[in-house]
């Protein structure tokens, strides 16, 4: 028996609602996983090599884990997180795992604890609660299994019942690993997604050089506004040739703009000449969100917008370790006014899909649900990052459903770098949704047959439809 994950975890405590949730869950628990947005490494699937030791697989790449440990005074170097200057960091996987196990109690009550318990028990068959006492035992078990063929990336892909997974690559990426996957003849479906932040955000480090490289890759003159836009179109087409169905935009705010052509050109010229200010940069980022949405009308890519992260909040960590090191912090975000220029331009387009995510969940009921409940182009992405949690998922359903309904949402995505946690994250989402549907049935707000239909939609059908997968 699995002693870590209770069979009724996240289900209602009231008997009748729990019974309905169990029945709903049985119909969706084994559905294929569709993962339309994430950050797993395509080279895993291309090379299909054995994963490294358990620490390198589960601890070192996962900011959900090392940010909590950092908050308790543990150095990232002691967790094996690389330094930009090449200074030594811990490389002994066993030592890193021991340090994690000694501090596993820090994760009590967090979604990370649920995910890790699921990985230990369901993926590796270790059913004891992780602690300092069994750190070596658990490490040895996982290390031994990671050497087996059935624990290589492609085998786990099949075992996890992944139908399709999207990775995320920058606009300058050559997609060589996606090409290798295609040429290998493997039948697993791994697609890319177009993430152009490095060439649309003037505050991104190396922005001018990035534009030069974009021009070199595409053969377009990225010193001009027309050439710059043409370069984006070419890169989007290239990404589509490797299965991309979406673009992804991680801006600090949801600001959009829709300038007349002459003004947009003048703005670009100031930025390219190095004569721009902070307001120009904000305006340019906003203009480019609208330009990307307009391009989606032509090429069909789904536009994903992830605003609200105040990235690299700690200059010390950024200087030592770089981006995506656990110090991206949510900030208050406006949507109604910020999105209006883009929505004025394309919001009523029925053939366009713009998926809105947020780290400011206070905006769900006040702004996002009313917007998605009116504009044909808008859909609401699931809770992500800091709200990719049981409570975050519950609050999401409670705050958006009454205004936007279920069909203006897009199912679930796991947004993870930790490959073994993918089935755990999807399982938690399915359980939370089944519990919510069961509550609606017991309150006589939803017929039971409708709940069974919706369970399928939320777990599988909506995401396939929204992302054209």
C-alpha positions in Angstrom: 0.0 0.0 0.0 1.2 3.5 -0.8 1.8 5.1 2.7 2.7 8.5 1.4 -0.3 9.4 -0.8 -3.7 8.7 0.7 -6.2 7.5 -1.9 -8.6 10.3 -0.9 -6.0 13.1 -0.8 -7.6 16.5 -1.7 -11.1 15.0 -1.9 -14.0 16.5 0.2 -14.4 15.3 3.8 -18.2 15.1 3.6 -19.2 11.6 2.6 -21.6 12.2 -0.3 -19.3 14.8 -2.0 -16.3 12.5 -1.4 -18.1 9.6 -3.0 -18.9 11.7 -6.1 -15.3 13.0 -6.3 -14.0 9.4 -6.2 -16.3 8.4 -9.0 -15.3 11.4 -11.1 -11.6 10.8 -10.5 -11.8 7.2 -11.6 -12.8 8.4 -15.1 -9.9 10.9 -15.5 -7.0 9.5 -13.4 -5.6 7.4 -16.3 -6.3 9.9 -19.1 -3.2 10.8 -21.2 -1.2 13.9 -20.1 -1.2 16.9 -22.4 1.5 19.3 -21.3 1.3 22.5 -23.4 3.8 24.6 -21.5 6.8 23.6 -19.6 10.6 23.8 -19.3 11.9 20.2 -19.6 15.0 19.9 -21.6 14.5 18.6 -25.2 18.0 17.0 -25.1 16.6 14.4 -22.6 14.3 13.0 -25.3 16.8 13.5 -28.1 19.7 11.6 -26.4 17.6 9.3 -24.2 20.6 9.0 -21.8 20.3 7.9 -18.2 19.4 10.7 -15.9 22.2 11.8 -13.5 22.0 11.1 -9.8 18.8 11.9 -7.8 20.1 15.3 -6.6 20.9 16.5 -10.1 17.5 15.3 -11.4 15.3 16.5 -8.6 17.0 19.2 -6.5 19.5 21.2 -8.6 17.1 22.3 -11.4 14.0 22.9 -9.2 13.6 26.4 -7.9 10.5 25.4 -6.0 12.9 23.3 -3.8 16.0 25.4 -3.5 14.2 28.7 -2.9 12.6 27.2 0.3 16.0 25.9 1.5 17.6 29.3 0.6 14.9 31.0 2.8 16.2 29.0 5.7 19.8 30.1 5.2 21.1 27.2 3.1 23.5 28.4 0.3 22.6 27.5 -3.2 26.2 26.5 -3.8 25.7 23.7 -1.2 22.7 22.5 -3.3 24.8 22.2 -6.4 23.4 25.3 -8.2 26.0 26.5 -10.6 27.6 29.9 -10.3 28.1 32.2 -13.3 31.7 32.8 -12.5 32.5 29.1 -12.5 33.4 29.0 -8.8 33.1 25.6 -7.2 29.7 24.3 -6.0 28.8 21.0 -4.4 28.8 18.2 -7.0 28.4 15.2 -4.7 24.8 14.2 -5.3 24.6 12.2 -2.1 25.7 15.2 0.0 23.1 17.4 -1.7 20.4 14.8 -1.2 21.3 14.4 2.5 21.0 18.2 3.0 17.6 18.1 1.3 16.4 15.2 3.4 17.6 16.8 6.6 15.4 19.8 5.8 12.4 18.0 4.3 10.2 19.1 7.2 10.4 22.6 5.8 8.1 21.6 3.0 5.2 20.5 5.3 1.9 21.7 3.9 3.4 22.9 0.6 2.6 21.6 -2.9 6.3 20.7 -3.3 5.8 18.2 -0.5 2.9 16.6 -2.3 4.8 16.4 -5.6 8.0 15.0 -4.0 6.0 12.4 -1.9 4.3 11.4 -5.2 7.6 11.1 -7.0 9.3 9.1 -4.3 6.4 6.6 -4.0 4.8 6.4 -7.4 7.9 6.8 -9.6 10.6 5.2 -7.4 8.6 3.0 -5.0 10.0 4.5 -1.8 7.0 4.7 0.6 8.7 6.0 3.8 8.5 9.7 4.7 11.9 11.2 3.7 14.1 12.2 6.6 17.7 12.4 7.6 17.6 8.8 8.8 16.6 7.3 5.4 18.4 9.8 3.2 21.0 7.3 2.1 18.5 4.5 1.7 16.3 6.6 -0.6 19.2 7.9 -2.5 20.6 4.5 -3.2 17.2 3.1 -4.3 16.7 6.0 -6.8 20.3 5.9 -8.0 20.0 2.2 -8.7 16.8 2.7 -10.6 18.0 5.6 -12.6 20.6 3.3 -14.2 17.9 1.0 -15.5 16.6 1.4 -19.1 13.0 1.8 -17.9 14.0 5.0 -16.1 15.4 6.7 -19.1 13.6 9.8 -20.5 11.7 8.1 -23.3 10.6 5.2 -21.1 9.3 7.5 -18.4 7.6 9.6 -21.1 5.6 6.5 -22.0 5.1 5.3 -18.4 3.7 8.7 -17.5 1.3 8.4 -20.4 2.3 11.7 -21.9 0.5 12.3 -25.2 2.4 15.5 -26.0 4.7 17.8 -24.2 5.8 21.3 -25.2 9.2 22.6 -24.2 10.0 26.3 -24.3 12.9 27.8 -26.3 14.1 31.3 -26.9 13.8 33.0 -30.3 17.5 32.5 -30.9 17.6 28.8 -30.2 18.6 26.6 -33.2 16.2 23.8 -32.0 18.9 21.2 -32.7 17.5 18.9 -30.0 14.1 19.0 -31.5 15.6 18.2 -34.9 17.5 15.3 -33.3 14.2 14.0 -31.8 12.6 14.1 -35.2 15.5 12.4 -37.0 15.7 9.6 -34.3 12.3 8.2 -35.4 11.0 8.0 -31.9 7.2 8.3 -31.8 7.0 10.4 -28.6 5.5 13.8 -29.4 7.7 16.7 -28.1 7.0 20.2 -29.6 8.6 23.6 -28.9 7.1 27.0 -28.0 8.3 30.4 -29.2 9.7 32.5 -26.3 11.0 35.8 -27.7 11.6 37.7 -24.5 15.3 38.2 -25.2 14.5 40.0 -28.5 11.4 42.0 -27.4 12.5 43.4 -24.1 15.0 46.2 -24.3 15.9 45.7 -20.7 17.0 42.1 -21.3 20.7 41.7 -21.0 22.5 41.8 -24.3 19.4 43.0 -26.1 21.2 44.9 -28.9 23.5 41.9 -29.6 20.4 39.6 -29.5 18.8 41.7 -32.3 22.0 41.4 -34.3 21.9 37.7 -33.9 18.2 37.5 -34.8 19.1 39.3 -38.1 22.0 36.9 -38.8 19.8 33.9 -38.2 16.9 35.1 -40.4 18.7 37.1 -43.1 16.5 40.1 -42.2 17.7 43.6 -41.4 16.8 43.9 -37.7 18.1 47.5 -37.8 14.8 48.4 -39.3 11.2 48.0 -37.9 10.0 46.2 -41.0 13.0 43.9 -41.0 12.6 43.2 -37.3 9.0 42.2 -37.7 9.9 40.0 -40.7 12.5 38.3 -38.6 10.0 37.4 -36.0 7.7 36.0 -38.6 10.5 33.8 -40.0 11.4 32.5 -36.5 7.8 31.7 -35.7 7.5 29.8 -38.9 10.7 27.9 -38.1 9.3 27.0 -34.6 6.0 25.9 -36.2 8.0 23.5 -38.4 9.1 21.8 -35.1 5.5 21.5 -33.9 5.1 24.8 -32.0 1.4 25.7 -31.5 2.1 28.6 -29.1 4.2 31.6 -28.3 5.0 32.5 -24.7 5.6 36.0 -23.3 7.0 36.6 -19.8 6.6 40.3 -19.4 6.7 42.1 -16.0 3.4 43.8 -16.7 0.4 43.2 -18.9 0.8 46.6 -20.6 -0.1 46.5 -24.3 0.0 49.2 -27.0 -1.2 49.6 -30.6 0.7 52.5 -32.1 0.3 53.8 -35.6 2.9 52.4 -37.9 5.0 55.6 -38.1 5.1 55.9 -34.3 6.0 52.2 -33.8 8.8 52.7 -36.3 10.1 55.8 -34.5 10.0 54.0 -31.2 12.0 51.1 -32.6 14.5 53.4 -34.1 15.1 55.1 -30.8 15.6 51.8 -29.1 17.9 50.5 -31.8 20.0 53.7 -31.6 20.4 53.5 -27.8 18.5 56.7 -27.4 15.5 55.3 -25.5 14.3 55.7 -21.9 12.4 53.5 -19.4 9.0 54.7 -20.8 10.1 53.7 -24.3 11.0 50.3 -23.1 7.7 49.8 -21.4 5.8 51.0 -24.5 7.9 48.8 -26.8 7.2 45.7 -24.8 3.5 46.5 -24.9 3.6 47.1 -28.6 5.3 43.8 -29.2 2.5 41.9 -27.3 0.0 43.3 -29.8 2.3 42.6 -32.7 2.7 39.0 -31.6 -1.1 38.6 -31.3 -1.5 40.1 -34.8 1.0 37.6 -36.1 -1.0 34.8 -34.5 -3.9 35.8 -36.6 -1.8 34.9 -39.6 0.1 31.8 -38.4 -2.3 30.4 -35.8 0.0 30.2 -32.8 -1.7 30.6 -29.5 -0.4 33.7 -27.6 0.4 33.0 -24.0 1.0 36.0 -21.7 2.6 35.5 -18.3 2.8 38.9 -16.7 3.3 39.9 -13.1 6.7 38.5 -12.1 9.2 40.9 -10.7 12.1 38.9 -12.0 15.5 38.5 -10.3 14.5 40.4 -7.2 17.8 39.7 -5.5 20.7 41.3 -7.3 23.1 39.2 -5.2 21.6 35.9 -6.4 21.2 37.2 -10.0 24.9 38.2 -10.0 26.0 34.8 -8.6 23.6 32.4 -10.3 21.7 34.2 -13.1 18.0 34.0 -14.0 15.3 31.6 -12.7 16.9 31.0 -9.4 13.9 31.3 -7.1 13.9 35.1 -6.8 11.1 36.0 -9.2 8.4 37.5 -7.0 4.7 38.2 -7.8 3.6 41.8 -8.2 0.3 43.6 -8.4 -0.9 43.6 -12.0 -3.5 45.6 -13.9 -5.3 43.9 -16.8 -8.4 45.9 -17.7 -6.6 49.1 -18.8 -3.3 47.3 -19.7 -4.8 44.9 -22.2 -7.3 47.3 -23.8 -5.1 48.5 -26.7 -4.5 44.9 -27.7 -8.1 43.9 -27.2 -9.3 46.9 -29.2 -7.1 45.6 -32.0 -7.8 41.8 -31.9 -10.0 41.0 -28.9 -13.0 40.2 -30.9 -11.2 37.8 -33.3 -12.8 34.3 -32.9 -9.9 32.6 -34.6 -7.3 34.0 -32.2 -6.5 32.5 -28.8 -4.8 34.6 -26.1 -4.2 32.7 -22.9 -3.8 34.9 -19.8 -1.9 33.7 -16.8 -1.4 35.7 -13.6 0.7 35.7 -10.4 -1.7 38.3 -9.0 -4.7 36.0 -8.1 -6.6 39.0 -6.6 -7.3 39.9 -10.2 -9.2 36.7 -11.1 -12.7 37.7 -10.0 -12.3 41.4 -10.5 -10.6 41.6 -13.9 -9.6 38.4 -15.6 -12.8 36.4 -15.4 -14.9 39.3 -16.6 -12.5 39.9 -19.5 -12.4 36.2 -20.6 -16.1 36.0 -20.1 -16.7 38.6 -22.8 -13.8 38.7 -25.4 -13.8 35.8 -27.8 -10.0 35.8 -28.1 -9.3 35.4 -24.4 -8.9 32.3 -22.3 -7.8 31.9 -18.7 -4.7 29.9 -18.1 -4.6 27.8 -14.9 -3.0 28.9 -11.7 0.7 28.6 -12.1 4.0 29.1 -10.2 3.1 30.3 -6.7 -0.5 29.3 -7.2 0.1 25.9 -8.8 -1.1 24.4 -5.5 -4.3 22.7 -4.1 -5.5 25.9 -2.5 -4.5 28.0 -5.5 -6.5 25.7 -7.8 -9.5 25.7 -5.6 -9.5 29.5 -5.4 -9.2 29.7 -9.1 -12.3 27.6 -9.8 -14.2 29.4 -7.1 -13.4 32.9 -8.3 -13.5 32.5 -12.1 -16.3 29.9 -12.8 -19.3 32.1 -11.9 -18.2 34.8 -14.4 -16.1 33.0 -17.1 -17.5 29.5 -16.8 -15.4 26.4 -17.5 -15.1 26.7 -21.2 -13.2 30.0 -21.2 -10.4 28.1 -19.3 -7.7 25.9 -20.8 -7.3 22.9 -18.5 -4.0 22.5 -16.7 -0.3 22.8 -17.5 2.5 21.8 -15.2 5.1 24.5 -16.1 7.9 22.4 -14.7 11.6 21.7 -15.1 11.4 18.6 -12.9 10.4 15.8 -15.3 9.4 13.2 -12.7 6.9 15.5 -11.0 4.8 16.0 -14.2 2.3 13.2 -13.4 2.1 14.3 -9.7 1.1 17.8 -10.8 -1.5 16.6 -13.2 -2.9 14.2 -10.7 -3.3 17.0 -8.1 -5.1 19.2 -10.6 -7.4 16.4 -11.5 -8.2 15.7 -7.9 -8.9 19.3 -7.1 -11.2 19.7 -10.1 -13.1 16.5 -9.3 -13.6 17.8 -5.7 -14.9 21.1 -7.0 -17.3 19.4 -9.4 -18.5 17.1 -6.7 -19.3 20.1 -4.5 -21.4 21.6 -7.2 -23.3 18.4 -7.6 -24.0 18.1 -3.9 -25.2 21.7 -3.8 -27.5 20.9 -6.7 -25.8 23.4 -8.9 -24.7 20.8 -11.5 -26.2 17.6 -12.7 -24.0 14.5 -12.0 -23.9 13.6 -15.7 -22.6 17.1 -16.5 -19.9 16.7 -13.8 -18.6 13.6 -15.5 -18.5 15.4 -18.8 -16.7 18.4 -17.3 -14.2 16.2 -15.6 -13.1 15.0 -19.0 -13.0 18.5 -20.4 -10.9 19.9 -17.5 -8.4 17.0 -17.5 -7.9 16.5 -21.2 -10.2 18.0 -23.8 -10.0 21.8 -23.1 -6.2 21.9 -23.3 -6.1 20.0 -26.6 -8.6 22.3 -28.1 -7.1 25.6 -26.8 -3.5 24.7 -27.8 -4.5 23.0 -31.0 -2.8 19.8 -29.9 
